[in-house]
């Protein structure tokens, strides 16, 4: 696959990280395979997770093709970049085409990035996982590589103003590949993946150098001011209701 856009974007990101003096703490990046297809499963806490998640695969010299909502591909600014980097548009009401495209990428030896939660978690804890990640890896016969991001929510996330302050720590934790087959029960395998990533998230949060009590970006379970998972679910439902009302008015 020819990449004329991706390398310059990576170079720009590296420069931006230096300007911001991001303190990247990356562990386990050797688990990203250097060759062959793989699915990277990431938690989702920020609008910049695509950038930092892709950065976690660079030590293995891999470029990640993310599955992302199709509105990003229709945007006049992000659209050309998303298409140029060969990311995969996802129409949530008709996902068969994106699923097939992801299978083709994996068969060609590409690395595909997936957010099993589908949307950003307002609680910054893991939401329920969709089974598509497991089904995709099983059908393609490739491993799932779990990846946890932490600190990205402090830069740009839902319900909070953007904040690209300098000297911020970003943690990227990569776990051992998980093998799934067509014989595995997708529900059980998805639960196993979520349990694995929940443990990784806990370890990553506890190792993070800042733990200010009451901080909006710290989960309630860790003494932070973020919504509880139950409160976050309520906010998500309210957001969906507002979107549905807007569509009805058009």
C-alpha positions in Angstrom: 0.0 0.0 0.0 1.5 3.3 -1.1 1.8 5.9 1.7 2.3 9.4 0.5 0.4 11.1 3.2 1.0 9.1 6.3 4.8 9.7 6.7 4.5 13.5 6.6 1.7 13.3 9.1 3.9 11.2 11.4 6.7 13.7 11.0 4.4 16.6 11.8 3.1 14.7 14.9 6.7 14.1 16.1 7.5 17.8 15.8 4.3 18.7 17.6 5.2 16.3 20.4 8.6 18.0 20.8 7.1 21.5 20.8 4.6 20.4 23.5 7.4 18.5 25.3 5.1 15.5 25.7 6.6 13.0 28.1 5.7 9.8 26.4 5.9 6.7 28.6 5.6 3.7 26.3 5.8 0.1 27.6 5.3 -3.2 25.8 5.6 -1.7 22.3 7.6 -4.8 21.3 4.3 -6.7 21.3 3.2 -5.0 18.1 4.2 -7.5 15.4 6.7 -6.2 12.9 5.2 -8.1 10.0 1.8 -9.5 9.1 -1.8 -8.5 9.9 -2.9 -7.6 13.4 -5.8 -5.9 15.1 -4.9 -3.3 17.7 -7.7 -2.8 20.3 -7.5 0.6 22.1 -9.5 2.2 24.9 -11.1 5.5 23.8 -10.9 8.6 26.0 -10.0 11.4 23.7 -10.3 12.8 20.2 -6.5 12.5 19.7 -6.4 8.7 20.5 -5.8 8.0 16.8 -2.6 10.0 16.8 -1.2 8.6 20.0 -2.4 5.1 19.4 -0.7 5.1 16.0 2.5 6.4 17.6 2.5 3.3 19.9 3.1 1.2 16.8 5.9 3.2 15.3 8.7 1.3 17.3 7.7 -1.7 15.3 7.7 0.4 12.1 4.0 -0.2 11.5 1.4 2.2 10.3 -2.1 1.7 11.8 -5.2 1.9 9.7 -7.9 3.0 12.1 -11.6 2.3 11.8 -13.3 5.7 12.3 -16.7 7.2 12.0 -17.4 8.2 8.4 -18.1 11.9 9.3 -14.4 12.4 9.6 -13.9 11.3 6.0 -16.6 13.8 4.8 -15.1 16.7 6.7 -13.3 19.2 4.3 -10.2 19.3 6.6 -9.8 15.8 8.1 -11.3 13.9 5.1 -8.3 14.2 2.8 -6.0 13.2 5.6 -8.1 10.2 6.7 -8.3 8.9 3.1 -4.7 9.6 2.4 -3.6 7.6 5.4 -5.9 4.7 4.2 -8.0 4.7 7.4 -11.4 2.9 7.2 -14.7 4.8 7.3 -17.4 3.3 9.5 -21.1 3.9 8.9 -22.7 2.7 12.1 -26.0 2.1 10.4 -24.3 0.0 7.6 -21.1 -1.4 8.8 -20.7 -4.4 6.4 -18.6 -2.4 3.9 -16.1 -1.2 6.5 -15.8 -4.7 8.1 -15.0 -6.1 4.6 -12.4 -3.4 4.0 -10.8 -4.2 7.3 -10.6 -7.9 6.4 -9.0 -7.0 3.1 -6.4 -4.8 4.9 -5.6 -7.6 7.4 -5.3 -10.2 4.6 -2.8 -7.8 3.0 -0.7 -7.8 6.2 -1.8 -4.4 7.5 -2.4 -3.4 11.1 -6.0 -2.2 11.8 -6.8 -0.1 14.8 -10.2 -0.6 16.5 -11.9 1.0 19.5 -14.1 -1.8 21.0 -16.1 0.8 23.0 -17.0 2.5 19.7 -17.3 5.9 21.4 -15.3 8.0 23.9 -15.8 7.1 27.5 -16.8 10.1 29.6 -15.9 8.2 32.8 -12.4 7.4 31.4 -13.0 3.8 32.5 -13.8 1.0 30.0 -17.3 1.0 28.6 -18.9 -2.2 27.4 -17.1 -3.7 24.4 -18.6 -4.5 21.0 -17.8 -8.0 19.7 -16.7 -6.8 16.3 -13.0 -6.6 17.3 -12.9 -10.3 18.2 -15.0 -11.3 15.2 -12.7 -9.4 12.9 -9.5 -10.9 14.2 -10.9 -14.4 14.3 -12.2 -14.3 10.7 -8.9 -12.8 9.5 -6.8 -15.2 11.5 -4.7 -12.5 13.1 -3.9 -11.6 16.7 -5.4 -8.8 18.8 -2.9 -6.5 20.4 -4.4 -4.6 23.4 -3.3 -1.0 23.9 -4.1 1.4 26.7 -3.8 5.2 26.3 -3.8 7.5 29.3 -3.4 11.3 29.6 -4.8 11.9 26.1 -8.1 12.9 27.7 -6.4 15.9 29.3 -5.7 17.3 25.8 -9.1 17.0 24.0 -12.1 15.0 25.0 -15.9 15.4 25.4 -17.4 18.1 27.6 -14.1 19.8 28.3 -12.2 22.6 26.5 -9.1 21.6 24.6 -5.8 22.0 26.5 -2.5 21.5 24.8 -0.4 22.6 27.7 3.3 21.7 27.6 5.2 19.1 29.7 2.3 16.7 29.9 2.7 12.9 30.4 1.1 10.5 28.0 1.2 6.8 28.8 1.0 4.1 26.1 0.8 0.5 27.4 0.8 -2.4 25.0 -0.1 -5.9 26.1 0.7 -9.3 24.8 -1.1 -10.4 21.6 -4.3 -12.4 22.2 -5.1 -15.2 19.8 -8.7 -15.9 18.8 -10.1 -18.4 16.4 -13.4 -19.0 14.6 -14.1 -21.7 17.2 -14.0 -19.3 20.1 -17.2 -17.9 21.5 -17.2 -14.2 20.5 -19.0 -13.1 23.7 -16.5 -14.9 25.9 -13.5 -13.7 24.0 -14.8 -10.1 24.1 -15.2 -10.4 27.8 -11.7 -11.8 28.1 -10.3 -8.9 26.0 -12.1 -6.3 28.2 -10.9 -7.9 31.4 -7.3 -7.9 30.1 -7.5 -4.2 29.1 -9.2 -3.3 32.4 -6.2 -4.7 34.2 -3.8 -2.8 31.9 -5.8 0.4 32.4 -5.6 0.1 36.2 -1.9 -0.5 36.1 -1.4 2.4 33.8 -3.4 4.8 35.9 -1.7 3.8 39.1 1.8 4.2 37.5 0.9 7.7 36.1 3.0 10.4 37.8 0.0 12.6 38.7 -3.0 11.6 40.8 -4.6 14.9 42.0 -7.7 14.2 44.1 -10.8 15.6 42.4 -9.2 16.2 39.0 -11.8 16.1 36.3 -9.7 13.8 34.1 -9.2 11.1 36.8 -11.9 8.4 37.2 -14.2 8.6 40.2 -13.0 5.2 41.3 -9.5 6.7 41.8 -10.7 9.7 43.7 -11.1 11.9 40.6 -14.0 14.2 39.5 -14.9 12.3 36.3 -18.5 11.0 36.0 -19.0 7.5 37.3 -19.7 4.9 34.6 -23.4 5.1 35.4 -23.4 8.9 35.2 -21.5 8.7 32.0 -24.0 6.4 30.5 -26.8 8.8 31.3 -24.9 11.6 29.6 -24.3 9.4 26.6 -28.1 8.7 26.4 -28.9 12.4 26.6 -26.4 13.2 23.9 -28.0 10.5 21.6 -31.4 12.0 22.3 -30.3 15.5 21.3 -28.8 14.1 18.1 -32.0 12.3 17.3 -34.0 15.4 17.9 -31.8 17.4 15.5 -32.1 14.8 12.8 -35.9 14.8 13.2 -36.0 18.6 12.7 -34.1 18.5 9.4 
